[in-house]
Amino acid sequence: MSTKQAQTLMQTESITELAGELFDGGLSCTRAVFQAVTGSNNRELLAMTTGFSCGLGKSGCLCGAVSGGVMALGLRGRGNQSGQLVAAFKAVFQTTCCRGLSKGYHWMSLEHQANCREITVRTTVLVEKILQN
């Protein structure tokens, strides 16, 4: 493994760890992905993530982690690669629908939260892979 590859791997691990910590700290999947990937502390940008959790306004539709990833790609000038994120997410999870991803879990139970945390962390990895290519 080259030095650059090792640095990239360490950076990705750091960002995914941060996403998990942000989620554990009570932030939504959307904000955890967005903030971990972008490093932004801009209040207006972070406020923008609010309505996307729990599947777009708690409707159970598009997963907030995907939304946060798309926002992060856009902020990083790679919004045109959002389709890649959606395709990669579907390849891993079979759906982008929050309701489908949460099927079988009692809403907001510990198991549901653990599932959402895993999705948040794995989405951050997917976004980072796109940004690194």
C-alpha positions in Angstrom: 0.0 0.0 0.0 1.4 3.4 -1.0 1.7 6.3 1.5 -1.1 8.1 -0.3 -3.4 5.1 -0.1 -2.6 4.7 3.6 -3.4 8.4 4.2 -6.7 8.1 2.3 -7.6 5.0 4.3 -6.8 6.8 7.6 -8.8 9.9 6.5 -11.8 7.7 5.5 -11.7 5.9 8.9 -11.5 9.2 10.7 -14.5 10.6 8.9 -16.6 7.5 9.3 -15.7 7.4 13.0 -16.7 11.1 13.3 -20.1 10.3 11.5 -20.8 7.6 14.1 -19.8 9.9 17.0 -22.0 12.7 15.7 -24.9 10.3 15.3 -24.3 8.9 18.8 -24.3 12.4 20.1 -27.9 12.9 18.9 -27.4 14.4 15.4 -29.6 13.1 12.6 -28.2 10.7 10.0 -28.4 13.6 7.5 -26.4 16.0 9.5 -23.9 13.4 10.7 -23.0 12.4 7.1 -23.0 16.0 5.9 -20.9 17.4 8.8 -18.5 14.5 8.9 -17.7 14.6 5.2 -17.6 18.4 4.8 -16.2 19.4 8.2 -18.7 22.3 8.1 -19.7 24.1 11.2 -21.7 26.7 9.2 -25.0 27.2 11.1 -27.0 27.9 8.0 -25.7 24.8 6.2 -26.2 22.6 9.2 -29.7 24.0 9.7 -30.5 23.0 6.1 -30.1 19.3 7.0 -32.9 19.4 9.6 -35.8 18.6 7.3 -34.2 15.6 5.7 -34.1 13.2 8.6 -36.3 10.2 9.0 -36.9 10.0 5.2 -37.6 13.6 4.2 -39.6 15.3 6.9 -40.3 12.1 8.8 -42.2 10.7 5.8 -40.2 7.5 5.6 -39.1 8.3 2.0 -35.5 9.0 0.9 -33.1 8.0 3.7 -31.6 11.0 5.4 -28.1 9.6 5.2 -28.4 9.6 1.4 -29.7 13.2 1.5 -26.7 14.2 3.6 -24.4 12.5 1.3 -25.9 14.3 -1.8 -25.6 17.6 0.0 -21.9 16.9 0.9 -21.1 16.0 -2.7 -22.8 19.2 -3.9 -20.8 21.3 -1.4 -17.6 19.6 -2.5 -18.4 20.5 -6.2 -19.3 16.9 -7.0 -23.1 17.1 -7.0 -23.1 15.7 -10.6 -22.1 12.4 -9.0 -25.1 12.1 -6.8 -26.4 9.3 -9.0 -23.3 7.3 -8.2 -24.1 7.6 -4.5 -27.7 6.5 -5.0 -26.6 3.5 -7.1 -23.9 2.5 -4.6 -26.3 2.9 -1.7 -28.9 0.7 -3.5 -26.2 -1.9 -4.2 -25.5 -2.2 -0.5 -28.9 -1.7 1.0 -31.3 -2.6 -1.9 -33.4 0.5 -1.3 -33.0 4.2 -0.5 -36.3 4.4 1.3 -36.1 5.0 5.1 -39.2 3.0 5.7 -37.8 0.0 3.9 -34.4 0.3 5.6 -36.2 0.5 9.0 -38.6 -2.4 8.3 -38.6 -4.9 11.1 -37.5 -2.4 13.7 -39.7 -0.6 16.2 -39.3 3.1 15.3 -36.6 4.8 17.4 -35.9 1.6 19.4 -32.2 0.9 20.3 -32.1 -1.7 17.5 -33.5 0.9 15.0 -31.0 3.5 16.1 -28.2 0.9 15.8 -29.4 0.2 12.2 -29.5 3.9 11.4 -26.0 4.4 12.8 -24.6 1.6 10.7 -26.3 3.1 7.6 -24.9 6.5 8.5 -21.4 5.3 8.8 -21.5 3.1 5.7 -23.0 6.0 3.7 -20.1 8.2 4.7 -17.7 5.6 3.3 -19.6 5.6 0.0 -19.4 9.4 -0.2 -15.7 9.4 0.6 -15.1 6.8 -2.1 -16.8 9.0 -4.7 -14.8 12.0 -3.5 -11.5 10.1 -3.7 -12.0 9.1 -7.3 
